[in-house]
């Protein structure tokens, strides 16, 4: 009988080299940790660039080694920003020294990551959080080799270099190609950061003024963005450009998520979304400007296209983003055949579409009547309709308050109406189901708001005293809403409700509505305004002073050069920016009207138009 022997596993030369290199790196970190590394990290937390620069210069060659080690460490742990040490390096050393130091640090970090993944099978949780976007880019670049793909990833904004290195190391790419790719593709970003540091050094030595420093930083950032944009447009966006499958869609919502950092994530109940067949139309109530962001947390069967206010195209940056994201601009509260055609085309290409039937933000937290009755349009699409209710958004950031609150946001897929059901419904029946299902009253929620300043800006909506009836005498300060004419004060509690019989903002707004209804038959409202007209391309083509008039039949505008009348029945609703202006379309062109006195009256004009049309 043969004896069995347990063979001892031998360490291969590659493993020995890896262990030795890691031991050296650990030794270097330990050597520099107390006197340089920890102080530098503390300065990074405090954004102390001056202190970091002085420390690096004072430590001579050890400072240069520290730049390399910190850059490497930031690559490995991913979530620590590398820009700080790169800018500090630019402040401390000439560019021909700082640039190689940063690039060597990146290469060192990439090498450690390569070893961790290939030898120790290490998996980074931070990399996993970025994996969705990386996989999406990879799926759009199947016909390219891994080196080209890594170059594309390094040119993507918001993907940490360390996460890309973890991805590259997990593929079959050789170490030589991997390092060549990392060392060259990181250069543009490092150059920008180092040059910003160099410009900062010139400013601190009084060689350039502040305005020139700001101009240099902006120019460098724009140049990097232009390079990234060119790369994306040339290599990444083919086949998905101008659709919700575009990488720009993910980037857009990633930026919004960063802006919302620190705010509570919505609580989502979306099990019923799986009852729908894509493509479908999503309809939701509209309480807050961030409603589109909350809806993106739903487990969509496919990324949806969002319908948004066409006016936002006046922002050049947003114009670029929305075009590549496949968003759909639409004229609010006005007929828009072009937008309807775009919605139909988007659905035919298999993408869901998100719409807000109210079109306007709620002034008082209660869902408004629809600006247009779109049931015929929905029926024509022959797709399922998903009805989603959002709760908690109104008090988080209402249209009348500048300050944003953190709030418990709830997003619930209330109902899916199948296309067969829709076909069997009348238009009125479908509109009633949509209206009743989406209706929400923010004052009924039980969310606690401990912040002060709840009443600040509330006079932009509650423009009339509900107690004495005086116009434009109300004011909000702290948690108190007061009328300066009669002295009556209403105070908010932690639930954002008044502590008296008025109960809520919605209750106060309803009292104003009843006061306005009494005098509706004799209505003759006039306001001196500044008027602004936009072209079809949303460029301002005209500015002038004029007079607006509203009675129960007509809206009129008159100036020294222009005069027109619009029957109130033809105005679906007045969109307005609280405390500033109201807007409408005339002959297809967007008009803004800014009252010269009592700008809070724009809320009154909008309410009166609603009352007149509701009375018909």
VEXPASE-435313 format. One line per 2 residues: number of its first residue (from 1); their letters; for each residue x, y, z of C-alpha. Coordinates in Angstrom, 3 decimals. Example, Ala and Ser with C-alpha at 12.3 -4.5 7.8 and 13.67 -1.06 7.14 Angstrom:
1 = AS = 12.300:-4.500:7.800  13.670:-1.060:7.140
This chain:
1 = XX = 0.000:0.000:0.000  1.448:3.329:-1.112
3 = XX = 1.932:5.972:1.552  0.499:9.415:0.967
5 = XX = 2.465:12.554:1.571  1.138:16.036:2.007
7 = XX = 2.964:18.280:-0.392  4.026:21.625:0.951
9 = XX = 2.864:24.545:-1.115  5.858:26.495:-2.353
11 = XX = 5.861:30.230:-2.664  6.410:31.141:-6.300
13 = XX = 8.824:33.990:-7.145  5.961:36.355:-8.108
15 = XX = 4.375:36.021:-4.655  7.738:36.597:-2.939
17 = XX = 8.284:39.797:-4.966  4.783:41.016:-4.108
19 = XX = 5.283:40.395:-0.388  8.673:42.172:-0.412
21 = XX = 7.273:45.207:-2.268  4.290:45.457:0.064
23 = XX = 6.604:45.180:3.095  8.727:48.056:1.743
25 = XX = 5.643:50.191:1.135  4.304:49.498:4.635
27 = XX = 7.711:50.432:6.068  7.727:53.734:4.124
29 = XX = 4.221:54.576:5.298  5.224:53.880:8.897
31 = XX = 8.422:55.948:8.527  6.579:59.032:7.256
33 = XX = 3.333:58.545:9.165  3.897:60.541:12.338
35 = XX = 5.806:63.585:11.101  4.382:64.072:7.589
37 = XX = 1.500:61.800:6.630  -0.820:62.447:9.587
39 = XX = -0.273:66.248:9.531  -0.957:66.256:5.781
41 = XX = -4.184:64.322:6.202  -5.290:66.706:8.956
43 = XX = -4.567:69.636:6.643  -6.570:67.942:3.904
45 = XX = -9.562:67.589:6.223  -9.288:71.323:7.004
47 = XX = -8.565:72.214:3.355  -5.336:73.922:4.538
49 = XX = -3.403:74.210:1.265  -0.975:76.808:2.633
51 = XX = 0.013:74.583:5.553  0.400:71.522:3.318
53 = XX = 2.572:73.453:0.870  4.811:74.769:3.651
55 = XX = 5.174:71.294:5.195  6.144:69.726:1.860
57 = XX = 8.726:72.426:1.124  10.241:72.271:4.609
59 = XX = 10.750:68.490:4.522  12.735:68.500:1.288
61 = XX = 13.059:65.112:-0.395  10.893:63.514:2.287
63 = XX = 8.059:65.828:1.235  8.352:64.573:-2.335
65 = XX = 8.215:60.971:-1.150  5.165:61.867:0.937
67 = XX = 3.395:63.200:-2.163  3.986:59.826:-3.846
69 = XX = 2.789:57.833:-0.835  -0.323:59.920:-0.218
71 = XX = -1.264:59.820:-3.905  -0.856:56.034:-3.815
73 = XX = -2.917:55.717:-0.640  -5.708:57.785:-2.134
75 = XX = -5.761:55.450:-5.122  -6.103:52.385:-2.880
77 = XX = -8.831:53.600:-0.541  -10.646:55.366:-3.442
79 = XX = -12.994:57.656:-1.546  -10.298:60.186:-0.525
81 = XX = -9.923:62.972:-3.091  -6.555:63.169:-4.878
83 = XX = -6.911:66.803:-5.991  -5.771:68.171:-2.624
85 = XX = -2.293:66.609:-2.690  -1.929:67.361:-6.416
87 = XX = -2.685:71.067:-5.911  -0.456:71.151:-2.806
89 = XX = 2.328:69.589:-4.868  1.860:72.273:-7.524
91 = XX = 2.136:74.929:-4.811  5.323:73.376:-3.414
93 = XX = 7.416:72.322:-6.395  8.039:73.339:-10.019
95 = XX = 5.780:71.551:-12.506  8.649:69.388:-13.799
97 = XX = 8.907:67.945:-10.268  5.293:67.998:-9.046
99 = XX = 3.840:66.328:-12.161  6.189:63.285:-12.052
101 = XX = 5.704:62.960:-8.272  1.927:62.742:-8.641
103 = XX = 2.133:60.383:-11.607  4.587:58.104:-9.776
105 = XX = 2.207:58.064:-6.810  -0.677:57.079:-9.107
107 = XX = 1.452:54.321:-10.635  2.463:53.081:-7.185
109 = XX = -1.156:52.986:-6.053  -2.156:51.226:-9.273
111 = XX = 0.601:48.657:-8.726  -0.556:47.917:-5.185
113 = XX = -4.143:47.547:-6.433  -2.910:45.193:-9.178
115 = XX = -1.188:43.048:-6.542  -4.144:43.092:-4.169
117 = XX = -6.533:41.948:-6.896  -4.317:39.488:-8.781
119 = XX = -2.477:37.895:-5.857  -4.719:38.337:-2.815
121 = XX = -8.088:38.422:-4.671  -9.002:41.570:-2.753
123 = XX = -12.376:43.161:-3.529  -13.022:46.839:-2.708
125 = XX = -16.523:47.759:-1.500  -16.003:51.328:-2.739
127 = XX = -15.190:49.965:-6.191  -18.400:47.957:-6.096
129 = XX = -20.357:51.191:-5.537  -18.889:52.591:-8.778
131 = XX = -19.231:49.347:-10.677  -22.630:50.154:-12.207
133 = XX = -21.320:53.072:-14.243  -18.116:51.218:-15.179
135 = XX = -20.102:48.197:-16.403  -22.379:50.505:-18.396
137 = XX = -19.404:52.074:-20.199  -17.884:48.640:-20.750
139 = XX = -21.129:47.354:-22.282  -21.106:50.271:-24.714
141 = XX = -17.495:49.539:-25.691  -17.587:45.786:-26.359
143 = XX = -15.891:46.206:-29.719  -12.823:47.877:-28.193
145 = XX = -9.864:46.255:-26.419  -9.303:46.678:-22.708
147 = XX = -6.599:49.347:-23.096  -8.919:51.662:-25.056
149 = XX = -11.675:50.957:-22.563  -9.453:51.943:-19.638
151 = XX = -8.528:55.173:-21.415  -12.230:55.931:-21.781
153 = XX = -12.828:55.226:-18.092  -9.985:57.506:-17.005
155 = XX = -11.561:60.288:-19.043  -14.942:59.864:-17.372
157 = XX = -15.743:62.467:-14.721  -16.775:61.321:-11.236
159 = XX = -15.236:57.837:-11.515  -12.314:57.631:-9.042
161 = XX = -8.994:56.511:-10.548  -8.682:53.832:-7.866
163 = XX = -12.016:52.269:-8.873  -10.842:52.124:-12.488
165 = XX = -7.601:50.440:-11.422  -9.537:47.821:-9.441
167 = XX = -11.570:47.155:-12.576  -8.500:46.981:-14.840
169 = XX = -6.690:44.634:-12.473  -9.690:42.286:-12.488
171 = XX = -9.396:41.816:-16.272  -6.804:39.776:-18.163
173 = XX = -4.698:42.790:-19.144  -0.939:42.370:-18.642
175 = XX = 0.838:44.415:-15.985  2.887:46.282:-18.621
177 = XX = -0.152:47.439:-20.616  -2.006:48.186:-17.410
179 = XX = 0.740:50.474:-16.102  1.281:52.204:-19.453
181 = XX = -2.439:52.992:-19.580  -2.609:54.260:-15.990
183 = XX = 0.542:56.373:-16.198  -0.519:58.197:-19.384
185 = XX = -4.286:58.508:-19.009  -4.102:60.194:-15.594
187 = XX = -1.847:62.980:-16.904  -4.555:65.456:-18.146
189 = XX = -6.328:65.536:-14.776  -3.061:65.782:-12.835
191 = XX = -1.785:68.570:-15.114  -4.902:70.641:-14.402
193 = XX = -4.577:70.178:-10.611  -0.837:70.923:-10.618
195 = XX = -1.306:74.014:-12.795  -3.983:75.262:-10.404
197 = XX = -1.404:74.837:-7.636  1.190:76.707:-9.698
199 = XX = -1.274:79.547:-10.305  -2.028:79.608:-6.577
201 = XX = 1.685:79.979:-5.827  1.884:82.975:-8.175
203 = XX = -1.094:84.532:-6.400  0.331:83.955:-2.904
205 = XX = 3.605:85.605:-3.968  1.642:88.592:-5.349
207 = XX = 2.768:87.804:-8.912  -0.821:87.704:-10.227
209 = XX = -4.078:89.295:-8.978  -7.019:87.304:-7.633
211 = XX = -9.152:87.850:-10.742  -6.440:86.298:-12.908
213 = XX = -6.152:83.308:-10.548  -9.913:82.737:-10.783
215 = XX = -9.757:83.092:-14.571  -6.921:80.534:-14.780
217 = XX = -8.790:78.022:-12.619  -11.953:78.429:-14.722
219 = XX = -9.996:78.160:-17.986  -8.205:74.978:-16.855
221 = XX = -11.455:73.416:-15.653  -13.228:74.283:-18.911
223 = XX = -10.323:72.852:-20.930  -10.463:69.577:-18.996
225 = XX = -14.248:69.423:-19.356  -13.951:70.077:-23.107
227 = XX = -11.410:67.260:-23.436  -13.644:64.884:-21.467
229 = XX = -16.680:65.924:-23.489  -14.824:65.339:-26.770
231 = XX = -13.716:61.886:-25.639  -17.199:60.920:-24.533
233 = XX = -18.804:62.197:-27.710  -16.194:60.525:-29.905
235 = XX = -15.936:57.114:-28.282  -18.590:56.482:-25.627
237 = XX = -21.901:57.967:-26.700  -22.265:56.226:-30.045
239 = XX = -25.545:54.309:-30.215  -26.898:55.707:-26.929
241 = XX = -26.455:59.461:-27.407  -29.570:61.587:-26.850
243 = XX = -31.348:58.756:-25.032  -31.749:57.826:-21.336
245 = XX = -29.223:55.034:-21.992  -26.556:57.681:-22.489
247 = XX = -23.726:57.886:-19.979  -24.654:61.550:-19.527
249 = XX = -27.902:60.360:-17.885  -25.935:58.609:-15.123
251 = XX = -23.546:61.540:-14.767  -26.441:63.998:-14.455
253 = XX = -28.071:62.075:-11.610  -24.694:61.453:-9.972
255 = XX = -24.109:65.227:-9.846  -27.592:65.806:-8.423
257 = XX = -26.920:63.102:-5.826  -23.720:64.897:-4.806
259 = XX = -25.671:68.153:-4.504  -28.172:66.336:-2.275
261 = XX = -25.395:64.857:-0.121  -26.474:64.868:3.515
263 = XX = -30.184:64.834:2.687  -32.235:61.746:3.518
265 = XX = -32.781:59.225:0.755  -36.408:58.701:-0.258
267 = XX = -38.225:55.690:1.132  -39.437:53.892:-1.986
269 = XX = -42.303:51.414:-2.348  -42.083:50.329:-5.954
271 = XX = -43.064:46.645:-6.029  -45.989:47.443:-8.304
273 = XX = -43.699:48.854:-11.006  -43.107:45.244:-12.087
275 = XX = -46.767:44.977:-13.033  -46.081:47.399:-15.897
277 = XX = -44.733:46.515:-19.311  -42.046:48.827:-20.673
279 = XX = -42.281:51.315:-22.183  -44.818:53.034:-19.953
281 = XX = -45.827:56.544:-18.901  -45.101:57.550:-15.298
283 = XX = -47.373:60.233:-13.842  -46.639:61.822:-10.447
285 = XX = -47.853:64.675:-8.268  -45.611:67.747:-8.143
287 = XX = -44.677:69.265:-4.760  -40.982:70.068:-5.065
289 = XX = -38.350:70.982:-7.625  -36.512:67.767:-6.659
291 = XX = -39.426:65.470:-7.529  -37.639:64.256:-10.670
293 = XX = -34.695:63.178:-8.503  -36.906:61.287:-6.052
295 = XX = -38.549:59.414:-8.935  -35.164:58.208:-10.147
297 = XX = -34.933:55.977:-7.051  -37.715:53.783:-8.462
299 = XX = -36.544:50.449:-9.875  -37.351:51.450:-13.433
301 = XX = -37.427:48.599:-15.925  -35.485:50.945:-18.198
303 = XX = -34.124:54.458:-17.642  -36.951:56.930:-18.319
305 = XX = -37.004:60.232:-20.200  -38.094:63.187:-18.065
307 = XX = -40.363:65.933:-19.401  -39.193:69.311:-18.062
309 = XX = -39.822:73.054:-18.358  -38.502:74.262:-21.709
311 = XX = -37.282:77.480:-20.076  -34.355:75.623:-18.467
313 = XX = -32.795:75.419:-21.927  -31.643:78.994:-21.317
315 = XX = -28.822:77.430:-19.266  -26.082:76.411:-21.776
317 = XX = -24.705:73.679:-19.492  -28.118:72.172:-18.773
319 = XX = -28.958:72.448:-22.470  -25.986:70.221:-23.303
321 = XX = -26.752:67.747:-20.536  -30.474:67.363:-21.246
323 = XX = -29.839:66.863:-24.954  -27.514:63.922:-24.319
325 = XX = -29.746:62.542:-21.531  -32.773:62.283:-23.794
327 = XX = -34.888:64.617:-21.627  -37.907:66.248:-23.278
329 = XX = -38.429:70.037:-23.072  -42.037:71.202:-23.013
331 = XX = -43.889:74.507:-22.816  -45.639:74.615:-19.470
333 = XX = -49.377:75.193:-19.457  -49.461:75.654:-23.223
335 = XX = -49.984:73.437:-26.240  -46.717:71.965:-27.520
337 = XX = -47.047:69.639:-30.541  -43.255:69.369:-30.819
339 = XX = -42.953:68.015:-27.279  -45.875:65.632:-27.853
341 = XX = -44.120:64.265:-30.943  -40.892:63.815:-28.953
343 = XX = -42.745:61.914:-26.227  -44.338:59.621:-28.806
345 = XX = -40.957:59.007:-30.465  -39.305:58.234:-27.122
347 = XX = -42.001:55.697:-26.251  -41.713:54.063:-29.684
349 = XX = -37.975:53.615:-29.049  -38.789:51.658:-25.893
351 = XX = -38.121:54.246:-23.169  -40.546:55.106:-20.334
353 = XX = -41.518:58.782:-20.002  -41.991:60.691:-16.718
355 = XX = -44.560:63.493:-16.663  -46.165:65.734:-14.013
357 = XX = -49.808:66.365:-14.998  -50.017:69.470:-12.761
359 = XX = -46.973:70.932:-14.582  -46.670:73.630:-11.882
361 = XX = -45.296:73.235:-8.367  -47.992:73.187:-5.712
363 = XX = -48.252:76.564:-3.914  -49.844:75.254:-0.713
365 = XX = -48.913:71.555:-0.580  -52.168:70.281:-2.085
367 = XX = -52.239:68.773:-5.547  -53.554:71.203:-8.145
369 = XX = -55.912:70.647:-11.042  -54.223:69.506:-14.240
371 = XX = -53.020:72.289:-16.484  -54.344:70.295:-19.450
373 = XX = -56.533:67.228:-19.784  -54.156:64.754:-21.406
375 = XX = -56.248:61.587:-21.238  -56.671:61.546:-25.023
377 = XX = -52.912:61.791:-25.436  -52.268:58.973:-22.946
379 = XX = -54.807:56.698:-24.625  -53.202:57.339:-28.003
381 = XX = -49.823:56.000:-26.789  -51.309:52.532:-26.101
383 = XX = -48.958:51.853:-23.161  -49.375:51.191:-19.444
385 = XX = -49.608:54.139:-17.060  -47.766:54.036:-13.723
387 = XX = -49.172:56.360:-11.045  -46.646:57.466:-8.397
389 = XX = -47.319:59.571:-5.305  -44.557:61.649:-3.683
391 = XX = -45.008:62.773:-0.074  -42.712:64.948:2.062
393 = XX = -41.230:67.002:-0.755  -43.322:70.141:-0.244
395 = XX = -41.984:71.212:3.138  -38.462:70.076:2.220
397 = XX = -38.221:72.782:-0.436  -41.425:74.645:-1.366
399 = XX = -41.408:77.173:-4.187  -41.651:80.107:-1.752
401 = XX = -38.702:79.284:0.565  -35.028:79.487:-0.397
403 = XX = -33.741:77.283:2.415  -33.861:73.499:1.947
405 = XX = -34.810:71.144:4.757  -33.928:67.498:5.159
407 = XX = -37.187:65.583:5.122  -38.598:62.068:5.091
409 = XX = -39.505:61.665:1.421  -41.826:58.822:0.475
411 = XX = -42.210:57.611:-3.095  -44.907:55.017:-3.701
413 = XX = -46.073:53.368:-6.896  -49.786:53.536:-6.164
415 = XX = -51.242:51.896:-9.230  -50.479:50.526:-12.679
417 = XX = -53.231:50.999:-15.258  -52.776:48.452:-18.026
419 = XX = -53.194:49.491:-21.635  -56.258:47.263:-22.043
421 = XX = -57.949:49.008:-19.108  -57.084:52.411:-20.544
423 = XX = -58.590:51.510:-23.915  -61.902:50.677:-22.247
425 = XX = -62.073:53.938:-20.247  -63.551:57.257:-21.277
427 = XX = -61.248:60.284:-21.175  -63.081:61.730:-18.163
429 = XX = -62.857:58.437:-16.309  -59.109:58.163:-16.920
431 = XX = -58.504:61.776:-15.873  -60.518:61.249:-12.678
433 = XX = -58.558:58.108:-11.762  -55.245:59.903:-12.323
435 = XX = -56.366:62.962:-10.345  -57.774:60.991:-7.406
437 = XX = -54.832:58.580:-7.183  -52.161:61.289:-7.296
439 = XX = -53.884:63.755:-4.967  -51.813:64.606:-1.913
441 = XX = -52.121:67.103:0.929  -48.753:67.814:2.552
443 = XX = -50.413:69.109:5.732  -51.778:65.610:6.421
445 = XX = -48.305:64.058:6.703  -46.822:63.414:10.140
447 = XX = -43.219:64.496:9.467  -41.318:66.462:12.120
449 = XX = -39.342:69.582:11.126  -37.211:70.920:13.948
451 = XX = -35.661:73.733:11.902  -36.465:77.376:12.522
453 = XX = -37.374:79.788:9.763  -40.446:77.842:8.692
455 = XX = -42.374:81.006:7.825  -39.572:82.810:5.978
457 = XX = -40.824:83.825:2.525  -44.348:82.499:3.069
459 = XX = -45.823:85.892:2.124  -44.850:85.107:-1.476
461 = XX = -47.743:82.613:-1.504  -50.005:83.805:1.326
463 = XX = -50.097:87.344:-0.037  -53.348:88.325:1.667
465 = XX = -54.267:88.302:5.329  -56.862:85.601:5.936
467 = XX = -58.058:87.437:9.071  -58.536:91.050:7.938
469 = XX = -58.339:90.612:4.144  -55.585:93.220:3.566
471 = XX = -53.354:92.684:0.537  -49.551:92.415:0.748
473 = XX = -49.367:93.095:4.489  -48.295:89.606:5.540
475 = XX = -44.728:88.673:6.434  -42.942:85.550:7.661
477 = XX = -40.132:85.553:10.220  -38.800:82.558:12.119
479 = XX = -41.792:80.301:12.759  -44.277:83.191:12.912
481 = XX = -46.508:84.422:10.082  -47.874:87.873:10.824
483 = XX = -50.134:90.535:9.294  -48.746:94.036:9.837
485 = XX = -52.220:95.535:9.269  -54.214:93.714:11.964
487 = XX = -51.327:92.264:13.996  -52.610:88.691:13.881
489 = XX = -49.811:86.079:14.288  -49.949:82.407:13.295
491 = XX = -47.132:80.174:14.613  -45.856:76.888:13.189
493 = XX = -45.245:73.831:15.359  -42.746:71.022:14.658
495 = XX = -45.192:69.322:12.287  -45.283:72.497:10.135
497 = XX = -48.847:73.187:11.235  -50.244:76.385:12.708
499 = XX = -50.990:76.126:16.405  -54.413:77.812:16.006
501 = XX = -57.624:77.143:14.109  -56.023:78.019:10.759
503 = XX = -54.196:74.679:11.094  -52.022:74.692:7.950
505 = XX = -50.669:76.571:4.935  -53.346:74.860:2.872
507 = XX = -56.018:76.115:5.293  -54.711:79.690:5.080
509 = XX = -54.499:79.488:1.280  -58.088:78.217:1.128
511 = XX = -59.215:81.202:3.220  -57.529:83.526:0.705
513 = XX = -59.231:81.653:-2.130  -62.637:82.251:-0.542
515 = XX = -61.905:85.979:-0.133  -60.928:86.251:-3.808
517 = XX = -64.010:84.346:-4.959  -66.331:86.933:-3.363
519 = XX = -65.048:89.715:-5.635  -64.451:87.622:-8.754
521 = XX = -67.373:89.051:-10.773  -66.097:92.619:-10.383
523 = XX = -62.446:91.707:-10.947  -60.336:94.394:-12.634
525 = XX = -56.689:93.857:-11.722  -53.924:96.080:-13.132
527 = XX = -50.143:96.019:-12.683  -47.246:98.009:-14.115
529 = XX = -44.658:95.479:-15.248  -41.334:94.984:-16.873
531 = XX = -41.787:92.540:-19.738  -39.277:90.192:-21.343
533 = XX = -39.833:88.134:-24.520  -37.883:85.025:-25.539
535 = XX = -37.308:83.784:-29.081  -37.915:80.205:-30.195
537 = XX = -34.286:79.545:-29.231  -34.968:81.081:-25.808
539 = XX = -32.819:84.146:-26.308  -34.180:87.433:-24.966
541 = XX = -35.386:89.461:-27.962  -37.308:92.224:-26.248
543 = XX = -37.406:94.122:-22.949  -39.872:96.905:-22.198
545 = XX = -42.215:98.454:-19.657  -45.946:97.915:-19.954
547 = XX = -49.239:97.362:-18.172  -51.026:94.047:-17.536
549 = XX = -54.772:93.883:-16.918  -56.913:90.945:-15.825
551 = XX = -60.711:90.746:-15.666  -63.018:87.767:-15.710
553 = XX = -62.866:87.473:-19.501  -59.446:88.600:-20.693
555 = XX = -55.783:89.040:-19.904  -54.420:92.181:-21.608
557 = XX = -50.968:93.629:-22.096  -50.213:97.104:-23.433
559 = XX = -46.997:99.073:-23.937  -45.844:101.860:-26.195
561 = XX = -44.998:99.361:-28.962  -47.254:96.352:-28.415
563 = XX = -50.750:95.413:-27.353  -52.442:92.017:-27.170
565 = XX = -55.385:90.265:-25.521  -55.691:86.604:-24.489
567 = XX = -59.057:85.201:-23.355  -58.652:83.772:-19.856
569 = XX = -60.325:80.546:-20.999  -57.348:80.043:-23.342
571 = XX = -54.843:80.335:-20.487  -54.479:76.846:-19.059
573 = XX = -52.710:78.227:-15.967  -50.211:80.892:-14.998
575 = XX = -46.782:79.556:-14.090  -44.910:81.863:-11.724
577 = XX = -41.751:82.264:-9.699  -42.903:83.214:-6.220
579 = XX = -42.225:86.820:-5.317  -40.788:87.650:-8.726
581 = XX = -42.696:87.066:-12.007  -45.415:85.181:-13.836
583 = XX = -45.223:83.829:-17.375  -47.336:82.760:-20.329
585 = XX = -46.988:82.037:-24.021  -48.308:84.412:-26.680
587 = XX = -48.012:83.525:-30.365  -45.707:80.667:-29.381
589 = XX = -43.196:82.891:-27.586  -42.492:82.856:-23.865
591 = XX = -43.280:86.138:-22.067  -42.110:87.038:-18.544
593 = XX = -43.924:89.744:-16.559  -42.227:91.323:-13.524
595 = XX = -44.549:93.544:-11.397  -42.846:96.800:-10.421
597 = XX = -44.762:96.991:-7.134  -45.708:94.230:-4.718
599 = XX = -44.024:91.352:-6.594  -45.828:88.926:-4.275
601 = XX = -48.928:89.671:-6.348  -47.809:87.118:-8.968
603 = XX = -49.319:84.433:-6.722  -52.595:86.364:-6.817
605 = XX = -52.639:86.542:-10.615  -52.127:82.778:-10.826
607 = XX = -54.834:82.022:-8.264  -57.341:84.337:-9.958
609 = XX = -56.811:82.666:-13.339  -57.434:79.289:-11.681
611 = XX = -60.604:80.601:-10.017  -61.973:82.098:-13.227
613 = XX = -61.447:78.887:-15.176  -62.825:76.738:-12.355
615 = XX = -65.959:78.913:-12.350  -66.727:78.175:-16.027
